[in-house]
Amino acid sequence: MQTPTHAILALALLAKNGDTKRNRIILAGSLIPDLFIYICWIWLSAHGLSQETIWNEIYFQSSVQFWSGFSNSIPMYSALALLGYTQRKTKWGLLLLVFALAALSHMATDFPFHAEDAHQHFWPLTTWKFHSPLSYWDSNHYGRIVGGFETLLALSCIALLLKRLTGKKTQTVLKIFFGLYLLSLIVRLSFWFGFLGG
Ligand SMILES: [Zn+2]
């Protein structure tokens, strides 16, 4: 799924009102799996490589696949979650647990919706990839429909968070994201009806 949706979902699952530290750690855990690919993309784009070369060639090179497998490793985040769970009575243990759970919620929503661009989700145990028939973006793999559902999921999670997190700044940021997702839903629907009409 899109990176902001991962963050919104993890917060909806785990965030607590007034617990800034916990909520920041959740945000970090939900974003960290995508961090490597963003750094890679910015670095390569700054060096003048075309988007086509980045996503169709470099993305599939073994070194990039290794690091994306490392940052999207279900066994690794599960081990961290287990360690955090055994130490959940301590402050760091609980934070480690929510961090790993946030990352695992990212895995849970990427695993079923990556087709050709699937990650090595079980690295280092295996480099096997699940090439889903569904994709969150690729229209050859029902990307329009999955993307529509993703937008609805994000809107519902933001609505939940708007009720739960009462901080003034948080409310503003949530409302901005709600507006952006709503806009994307309107654009998607107009494409969808245009698509059906054509
Ligand atoms: Zn991801």
Boltz pocket constraint, residues with backbone or C-beta under 6 A from the ligand:
constraints:
  - pocket:
      binder: B
      contacts: [[A, 1], [A, 33], [A, 34], [A, 106], [A, 110]]
      max_distance: 6.0
